[in-house]
Amino acid sequence: MAGIQNVVMDKTGTLTKGVFKVQEVVIKENFDKAEVLRQVNALESKSTHPVATAIHEYVGAVDSSTEITNVEEISGHGLRAMIGGKEILAGNFKLMDKFSIAYDIDPASIVYTVIAIGYDKKFAGYITIADEIKEDAASAIKRCINLM
């Protein structure tokens, strides 16, 4: 252990609880926040990803009258579908780039997991999501450091 210089850990489930929660919702002023969240929630209902679960818990039940068509999961990027005649995208900023949706923020400035939202070919905003750190994570790291 004395020769170890770096320690790398898979944080999910190791240092964190594996329970994701919405931290922040930023929707551009020219969009109806409630409508955008309702549609992103409907789109995320087609996913089993833990991020989708966090959005469902934040927004609530999906409106059963929401008609979702042409759902597409784009590997490594996110989800795309048509809802109410509008294209909805929810995923990372690579997804926004892929569909030529311009955004006016620096994705690197966001410290949490981020879900970028494209709504009718425009950047509508984003949702940040984070995992909760386990109570004993700090002491576990300190114990590892003391062993070095």
N, C-alpha and C positions, 0 to 999 in steps of 0.2 A: 504494500500500500504506500510505502514511503516514496516510491518513484512515480506515482500517479500524478499527472498534472491537470487532467481534465476529466470531468464526469459528465456523461450525457444520459438523460433519462427521458423515457416516453412519459410525458406529464399526465396524460389522461388516465385516470384510475391509479396512478402511482403517487403523484403529489396532489391530485385533485379528486373530487368525488365522482366525476363523470356525470354530473347533473348540470346541464346548461341552463342559463337564465338570460333573458333579454336584459341588456344593460342600458341601452339608449336607442331611441327611434328618432331619426332625423329625416323628415319629409320636407321637400322643397315647398315654399310658400304657394306656388301656383298649382298645387295638387291638393285634393281632398284627403287629408291624412286618414280618416276613418275608412274611406273607400279603398285607398291603396292598401292599407293593412288588411282589410277584408279580403281583397283579391290575392294578396301575397299568402295569406293564411289558407285560402282555398287551394292555391297552387301547391303550397307545402304539404297539404293533406295527401298529396300523391307521392310523398316521400316518407321513408322510415328513418331518415337521418336524425340524430339527436338534436340538431339545430332546428329541424322542422317541429319537433316536439316542444322545444322552448318557445317557438313562435305561437303554436297552438295554445300553450298555457298562458301566454301573454294576451293574445287576442280573444281567445274563447272558441266556442264551437263554430264550425264552418256552417254557413247558411246553406241549407240543403237545396235551395232554389238556384244556387250559383251553377251555371252551365259552363263546364270546363271541357275544352276540346283540344285536340292536337297536342297533347302533353308529350314533351320530349325531355328526357334526362340527357344532358350533355356532359359526358364524363370529364371530371376534373374542372368543370365550370359551374354547373347548376342546372336549373330547370327553366323550361320555356313552355308556354301554352297560350291558348286564346281563351279569354274570359270576357263575356259580354261584347264580343266583336273587337276587343283590344288585345294586342300582344303583351303578355306579361313575362318578364324575365326576373328571376331571383337567383343570385349566385355570387360568385366572386367578380372582381373587376375585369378579369380575363374574359368573362362572359359579356360584359359591356363592350369591351374592345372587339370581340368577335362579331358583334352585331352593330358595330360602328355607332355606339351610343356615347356621346361626349359627356364627361363629368368634370366638375370644377373643384375637385378635392384631390389631395394626395393620399392614395390608399395606404402608403407607408406610415402616415401620421396616425393611423387608427391602431390602437394596441390590442384590441379584442378581435375575435373572429367577426368578420363583417359579411353581411348579406346585402349586396348592392341590388337596387331595384330599378328595372327598366319598365316603363309604363307607356304604351303606345309610341314606342320609338324615341322616348325621352328619358333622361335620368331623373328619377323621382325622389331618390334619397337612399338611405341605408338603415339597416338595423344592426346593432352590435350585440354579440352574445359572448358570454364567458362562463367558464366552469368555476365551481367553488373549490377553493383550496382546502385540503384536509387540515384538521386542527393540529395534527402532529407532523405536518410537512416541514415546518421550520426546524423543529428539534431533530428530525431525521437527517436533514441536510447538515446541521451543526455536528451531529454525531459522526457523519461521514467525513467531514472536514477535520475533526479531531483525530480521526484514525490515520490521516495522512502524515 
